[in-house]
């Protein structure tokens, strides 16, 4: 199986780096390589915030054929017909609202990646909405932390197993940070 870096490089060439930014504008790919490896063959993954769908294509290739991948965005602006396999579901919904749970059905997740609005209030609301959908041993990841100090403190107060990964010095980006919540 190829590394996530190789898969990312193939997909990041397809589009604007702002819409395939996990390893271009941000420094997440090496972290994700280690963090997501346990779920690669058969995990259930949800990514919130799809932009033009490049990361969803990357996850489709990276995770094994027994993995189930959900992607959600408040406004899906790309052609979803390429995702024909039943293991991939694209949802148009606001992940901060209780109605989002109806769209997920009974699904629970090994990995949730919040790459949505990047606004701390939305990140907190989404976590509070989805935390009960996490499987034991799963990881909930919040990307692109705009207000690092206050948001990380808030998440630490909401969940006992919270880690922050501050990558702001790698590429000089103020929002290049992750919050990792382990279940």
C-alpha positions as CSV (number, residue, x, y, z in Angstrom):
1,X,0.0,0.0,0.0
2,X,1.2,3.5,-0.8
3,X,2.0,6.1,1.8
4,X,-0.4,8.9,2.4
5,X,2.3,11.3,1.2
6,X,2.3,9.6,-2.3
7,X,-1.5,9.5,-2.5
8,X,-1.6,13.1,-1.4
9,X,0.9,14.2,-4.0
10,X,-1.2,12.6,-6.8
11,X,-4.4,14.3,-5.6
12,X,-2.9,17.7,-4.8
13,X,-1.7,18.1,-8.4
14,X,-5.3,17.9,-9.5
15,X,-6.4,21.2,-8.0
16,X,-5.9,24.4,-6.3
17,X,-3.7,23.9,-3.2
18,X,-6.4,25.7,-1.1
19,X,-8.7,22.8,-1.7
20,X,-6.1,20.0,-1.3
21,X,-4.2,21.7,1.5
22,X,-3.4,19.0,4.0
23,X,0.2,18.8,2.8
24,X,0.6,21.9,0.8
25,X,-0.6,24.9,2.9
26,X,-0.7,22.8,6.0
27,X,1.7,20.2,7.5
28,X,-0.8,17.4,8.4
29,X,0.2,14.6,6.1
30,X,3.1,13.2,8.2
31,X,0.9,13.3,11.3
32,X,-2.0,11.7,9.5
33,X,0.3,8.9,8.2
34,X,0.8,7.7,11.8
35,X,-2.5,8.7,13.2
36,X,-4.7,7.0,10.5
37,X,-2.7,3.9,9.9
38,X,-4.7,1.7,12.3
39,X,-7.9,2.4,10.5
40,X,-6.6,2.1,6.9
41,X,-8.0,-1.3,6.0
42,X,-11.5,-1.2,7.5
43,X,-12.3,2.0,9.4
44,X,-15.3,4.2,9.2
45,X,-14.3,7.8,8.4
46,X,-16.1,11.1,8.3
47,X,-14.6,14.3,6.9
48,X,-16.5,17.5,7.5
49,X,-15.7,20.2,5.0
50,X,-15.1,19.0,1.4
51,X,-14.4,22.1,-0.6
52,X,-14.0,20.7,-4.1
53,X,-13.7,17.0,-3.0
54,X,-10.0,16.5,-3.4
55,X,-9.5,15.2,0.1
56,X,-12.4,12.8,-0.3
57,X,-10.8,11.4,-3.4
58,X,-7.5,11.1,-1.4
59,X,-9.3,9.2,1.4
60,X,-11.0,6.9,-1.2
61,X,-7.6,5.9,-2.5
62,X,-5.8,5.8,0.9
63,X,-8.3,3.8,2.9
64,X,-8.9,0.1,1.9
65,X,-11.9,-1.2,0.1
66,X,-13.4,-2.4,3.4
67,X,-13.4,1.1,4.8
68,X,-16.5,3.3,4.8
69,X,-16.0,7.0,4.0
70,X,-18.5,9.7,4.7
71,X,-18.0,13.3,3.5
72,X,-20.1,16.2,4.5
73,X,-20.3,19.8,3.6
74,X,-22.8,22.6,4.2
75,X,-22.8,23.1,0.4
76,X,-21.5,20.4,-1.9
77,X,-20.2,22.2,-5.0
78,X,-18.5,19.3,-6.9
79,X,-19.8,16.4,-9.0
80,X,-20.4,13.6,-6.6
81,X,-21.4,11.0,-9.3
82,X,-17.8,9.7,-9.4
83,X,-18.3,8.3,-5.9
84,X,-20.5,5.4,-7.0
85,X,-19.4,2.8,-4.5
86,X,-21.8,2.3,-1.6
87,X,-18.9,2.5,0.8
88,X,-18.6,6.3,0.0
89,X,-21.4,8.7,1.0
90,X,-21.5,12.4,0.3
91,X,-23.9,14.4,2.5
92,X,-24.9,18.0,2.1
93,X,-25.6,19.2,5.6
94,X,-24.6,21.6,8.4
95,X,-22.5,19.5,10.8
96,X,-23.3,21.9,13.6
97,X,-27.0,21.2,13.6
98,X,-28.9,18.2,15.1
99,X,-30.5,17.4,11.8
100,X,-27.0,16.3,10.6
101,X,-27.4,13.2,12.8
102,X,-30.5,12.1,10.8
103,X,-28.4,12.2,7.6
104,X,-25.8,9.9,9.3
105,X,-28.4,7.3,10.3
106,X,-26.9,5.0,12.8
107,X,-23.3,5.4,11.6
108,X,-20.5,5.5,14.1
109,X,-16.9,6.4,13.3
110,X,-13.3,5.4,13.9
111,X,-12.1,8.8,12.5
112,X,-13.8,12.1,12.2
113,X,-11.9,15.0,10.6
114,X,-13.4,18.5,11.1
115,X,-12.1,20.6,8.3
116,X,-15.3,22.6,8.1
117,X,-15.8,26.3,8.8
118,X,-12.6,26.6,11.0
119,X,-14.6,28.8,13.3
120,X,-14.1,27.8,17.0
121,X,-17.8,28.0,17.9
122,X,-18.6,25.6,14.9
123,X,-15.7,23.2,15.8
124,X,-17.0,23.0,19.4
125,X,-20.6,22.6,18.3
126,X,-19.7,19.8,15.8
127,X,-17.6,18.0,18.4
128,X,-20.5,18.1,20.9
129,X,-22.9,16.9,18.3
130,X,-20.7,14.0,17.1
131,X,-18.7,12.9,20.2
132,X,-21.3,10.1,20.9
133,X,-20.8,8.8,17.4
134,X,-17.1,7.9,18.0
135,X,-16.1,4.2,18.3
136,X,-13.9,3.1,21.2
137,X,-10.3,3.5,20.0
138,X,-11.2,6.2,17.5
139,X,-9.8,9.6,16.9
140,X,-11.6,12.9,16.4
141,X,-9.4,15.5,14.6
142,X,-10.0,19.2,14.4
143,X,-7.9,21.0,11.7
144,X,-7.0,24.6,11.1
145,X,-7.1,26.0,14.6
146,X,-7.6,29.8,14.2
147,X,-7.7,30.7,17.9
148,X,-5.2,28.1,19.2
149,X,-5.0,29.0,22.9
150,X,-8.7,29.4,23.7
151,X,-9.9,26.5,21.5
152,X,-7.4,24.0,22.8
153,X,-8.3,25.0,26.3
154,X,-12.0,24.5,25.5
155,X,-11.5,21.1,24.0
156,X,-9.3,20.0,27.0
157,X,-12.2,21.0,29.2
158,X,-14.7,18.9,27.2
159,X,-12.7,15.7,26.8
160,X,-10.2,13.9,29.0
161,X,-7.9,12.6,26.2
162,X,-7.0,15.7,24.2
163,X,-3.7,16.3,22.5
164,X,-2.7,19.3,20.5
165,X,-0.2,19.3,17.6
166,X,1.2,22.7,16.9
167,X,2.8,22.9,13.5
168,X,2.6,26.7,13.1
169,X,6.4,27.0,12.9
170,X,6.7,24.4,10.1
171,X,5.3,26.6,7.3
172,X,4.7,29.8,9.2
173,X,0.9,29.5,9.1
174,X,-1.0,30.9,12.1
175,X,-3.7,28.1,11.7
176,X,-1.4,25.1,11.2
177,X,-2.5,23.1,14.2
178,X,-4.5,20.1,15.1
179,X,-6.6,19.0,18.1
180,X,-6.6,15.2,18.5
181,X,-9.3,13.7,20.8
182,X,-8.9,10.0,21.5
183,X,-11.8,7.8,22.4
